[in-house]
Amino acid sequence: MNVETKVIKSSLGLLNLAEKLGNVSLACKYFGYNRDTFYRYKDLFSERGEEALREMTRKNPNVKNR
C-alpha cells in the first residue's frame, strides 16, 4: 500500500464516518481534520468521485535560495 492509497482511504473514511454519525464535528475530531478540509473533500468527492481525492498534491518546495 503506497502513500496515495492511504490518503484516499483516510479521506473516504472521514466522509463515511461523518455520514454514519450524522455529525461532521465529531468525525473531524476523531480523524484530526479541520471542518474546512472535510467540506473540501466532500465537494471534490461529489463532483469527480474518488479520482479527485487522488489528484490532490502539495506544492513542491523551492529550495534554490537555500
TORPA-4810 file (N, C-alpha, C, O; in nm, 3 decimals):
<nodes>
NODE_1_0.086_-0.117_0.000_0.000_0.000_0.000_0.091_0.124_0.000_0.177_0.140_0.086_M
NODE_2_0.068_0.209_-0.097_0.150_0.328_-0.105_0.083_0.446_-0.035_-0.029_0.434_0.013_N
NODE_3_0.152_0.557_-0.029_0.105_0.674_0.044_-0.025_0.728_-0.016_-0.114_0.772_0.056_V
NODE_4_-0.033_0.724_-0.148_-0.151_0.778_-0.216_-0.279_0.704_-0.175_-0.381_0.768_-0.151_E
NODE_5_-0.275_0.572_-0.168_-0.394_0.498_-0.129_-0.428_0.519_0.019_-0.545_0.516_0.056_T
NODE_6_-0.326_0.541_0.103_-0.353_0.569_0.244_-0.427_0.701_0.260_-0.519_0.712_0.342_K
NODE_7_-0.388_0.801_0.182_-0.454_0.932_0.188_-0.598_0.920_0.141_-0.688_0.978_0.202_V
NODE_8_-0.620_0.846_0.035_-0.756_0.829_-0.018_-0.843_0.755_0.082_-0.957_0.794_0.105_I
NODE_9_-0.791_0.648_0.140_-0.868_0.574_0.239_-0.901_0.659_0.360_-1.011_0.649_0.416_K
NODE_10_-0.807_0.742_0.401_-0.830_0.829_0.516_-0.941_0.930_0.488_-1.030_0.949_0.570_S
NODE_11_-0.935_0.993_0.372_-1.037_1.094_0.340_-1.173_1.030_0.316_-1.275_1.087_0.354_S
NODE_12_-1.176_0.912_0.254_-1.304_0.842_0.236_-1.359_0.795_0.370_-1.480_0.796_0.392_L
NODE_13_-1.270_0.753_0.460_-1.313_0.714_0.594_-1.376_0.830_0.669_-1.474_0.812_0.741_G
NODE_14_-1.319_0.947_0.653_-1.374_1.067_0.716_-1.514_1.095_0.663_-1.606_1.122_0.740_L
NODE_15_-1.530_1.089_0.532_-1.661_1.115_0.472_-1.765_1.011_0.517_-1.879_1.045_0.547_L
NODE_16_-1.724_0.885_0.521_-1.816_0.778_0.562_-1.855_0.790_0.709_-1.971_0.769_0.744_N
NODE_17_-1.758_0.823_0.794_-1.788_0.834_0.937_-1.882_0.951_0.964_-1.973_0.941_1.047_L
NODE_18_-1.861_1.062_0.895_-1.948_1.177_0.914_-2.091_1.145_0.872_-2.187_1.187_0.936_A
NODE_19_-2.104_1.069_0.764_-2.238_1.029_0.719_-2.301_0.933_0.819_-2.420_0.942_0.848_E
NODE_20_-2.222_0.841_0.870_-2.272_0.741_0.965_-2.315_0.805_1.097_-2.421_0.774_1.151_K
NODE_21_-2.231_0.896_1.149_-2.262_0.961_1.276_-2.368_1.070_1.261_-2.445_1.096_1.353_L
NODE_22_-2.370_1.132_1.145_-2.460_1.245_1.126_-2.407_1.372_1.190_-2.481_1.468_1.211_G
NODE_23_-2.277_1.371_1.223_-2.216_1.485_1.289_-2.076_1.505_1.233_-1.986_1.424_1.257_N
NODE_24_-2.057_1.611_1.159_-1.929_1.639_1.095_-1.822_1.672_1.198_-1.708_1.629_1.184_V
NODE_25_-1.857_1.748_1.300_-1.759_1.790_1.400_-1.696_1.672_1.473_-1.575_1.669_1.494_S
NODE_26_-1.777_1.574_1.510_-1.724_1.457_1.580_-1.634_1.374_1.488_-1.530_1.325_1.532_L
NODE_27_-1.673_1.359_1.364_-1.592_1.283_1.269_-1.457_1.352_1.247_-1.354_1.286_1.239_A
NODE_28_-1.459_1.484_1.238_-1.334_1.558_1.218_-1.244_1.550_1.341_-1.122_1.540_1.327_C
NODE_29_-1.302_1.554_1.459_-1.223_1.539_1.581_-1.158_1.402_1.586_-1.042_1.389_1.624_K
NODE_30_-1.233_1.299_1.550_-1.183_1.162_1.554_-1.065_1.145_1.459_-0.965_1.082_1.495_Y
NODE_31_-1.074_1.199_1.338_-0.968_1.184_1.239_-0.860_1.292_1.250_-0.753_1.277_1.191_F
NODE_32_-0.887_1.399_1.324_-0.789_1.505_1.340_-0.784_1.600_1.222_-0.680_1.661_1.195_G
NODE_33_-0.895_1.615_1.152_-0.904_1.706_1.039_-0.983_1.830_1.078_-1.061_1.829_1.174_Y
NODE_34_-0.963_1.935_1.004_-1.038_2.057_1.020_-1.171_2.043_0.944_-1.178_1.968_0.846_N
NODE_35_-1.276_2.113_0.987_-1.404_2.103_0.918_-1.396_2.160_0.777_-1.467_2.113_0.687_R
NODE_36_-1.312_2.259_0.756_-1.294_2.314_0.621_-1.239_2.207_0.526_-1.280_2.197_0.411_D
NODE_37_-1.146_2.128_0.577_-1.090_2.019_0.498_-1.197_1.917_0.465_-1.202_1.866_0.353_T
NODE_38_-1.283_1.886_0.561_-1.391_1.792_0.535_-1.479_1.839_0.422_-1.510_1.762_0.331_F
NODE_39_-1.519_1.965_0.425_-1.609_2.015_0.321_-1.539_2.025_0.185_-1.603_2.010_0.081_Y
NODE_40_-1.408_2.049_0.186_-1.334_2.047_0.061_-1.331_1.906_0.003_-1.352_1.888_-0.117_R
NODE_41_-1.305_1.805_0.087_-1.309_1.665_0.043_-1.448_1.627_-0.007_-1.462_1.559_-0.108_Y
NODE_42_-1.550_1.672_0.064_-1.687_1.639_0.026_-1.722_1.696_-0.111_-1.783_1.628_-0.193_K
NODE_43_-1.685_1.821_-0.134_-1.712_1.883_-0.264_-1.637_1.812_-0.377_-1.694_1.785_-0.483_D
NODE_44_-1.510_1.783_-0.353_-1.431_1.714_-0.455_-1.489_1.576_-0.485_-1.498_1.537_-0.601_L
NODE_45_-1.527_1.504_-0.381_-1.579_1.369_-0.399_-1.714_1.371_-0.471_-1.741_1.285_-0.554_F
NODE_46_-1.798_1.469_-0.441_-1.929_1.475_-0.505_-1.918_1.518_-0.652_-1.999_1.477_-0.734_S
NODE_47_-1.817_1.599_-0.684_-1.800_1.644_-0.822_-1.738_1.538_-0.912_-1.789_1.509_-1.020_E
NODE_48_-1.625_1.479_-0.865_-1.550_1.390_-0.954_-1.521_1.253_-0.895_-1.452_1.173_-0.959_R
NODE_49_-1.572_1.224_-0.778_-1.554_1.092_-0.720_-1.418_1.072_-0.656_-1.350_1.167_-0.620_G
NODE_50_-1.381_0.946_-0.643_-1.258_0.909_-0.574_-1.133_0.960_-0.646_-1.031_0.986_-0.583_E
NODE_51_-1.142_0.973_-0.776_-1.027_1.019_-0.855_-0.985_1.162_-0.818_-0.867_1.195_-0.826_E
NODE_52_-1.079_1.245_-0.777_-1.047_1.383_-0.738_-0.961_1.385_-0.613_-0.875_1.471_-0.598_A
NODE_53_-0.984_1.291_-0.521_-0.903_1.285_-0.400_-0.762_1.237_-0.430_-0.668_1.271_-0.359_L
NODE_54_-0.747_1.159_-0.535_-0.617_1.107_-0.575_-0.529_1.218_-0.631_-0.407_1.214_-0.615_R
NODE_55_-0.589_1.318_-0.696_-0.514_1.422_-0.764_-0.458_1.528_-0.670_-0.378_1.611_-0.713_E
NODE_56_-0.498_1.528_-0.544_-0.453_1.631_-0.451_-0.304_1.614_-0.421_-0.263_1.514_-0.363_M
NODE_57_-0.225_1.713_-0.461_-0.083_1.710_-0.433_-0.044_1.843_-0.371_-0.109_1.945_-0.393_T
NODE_58_0.060_1.841_-0.296_0.110_1.964_-0.235_0.212_2.029_-0.329_0.273_1.963_-0.412_R
NODE_59_0.227_2.156_-0.313_0.322_2.230_-0.393_0.463_2.188_-0.355_0.494_2.174_-0.237_K
NODE_60_0.548_2.168_-0.455_0.687_2.130_-0.429_0.763_2.252_-0.376_0.744_2.363_-0.425_N
NODE_61_0.846_2.231_-0.276_0.920_2.345_-0.219_1.025_2.396_-0.317_1.082_2.320_-0.395_P
NODE_62_1.049_2.526_-0.312_1.151_2.591_-0.393_1.276_2.608_-0.307_1.280_2.696_-0.221_N
NODE_63_1.377_2.525_-0.329_1.495_2.526_-0.244_1.615_2.592_-0.314_1.728_2.576_-0.268_V
NODE_64_1.592_2.665_-0.421_1.703_2.727_-0.494_1.778_2.828_-0.409_1.900_2.839_-0.419_K
NODE_65_1.708_2.901_-0.325_1.770_3.007_-0.248_1.830_2.962_-0.115_1.876_3.046_-0.038_N
NODE_66_1.831_2.838_-0.088_1.882_2.792_0.042_2.026_2.753_0.034_2.084_2.711_0.135_R
</nodes>
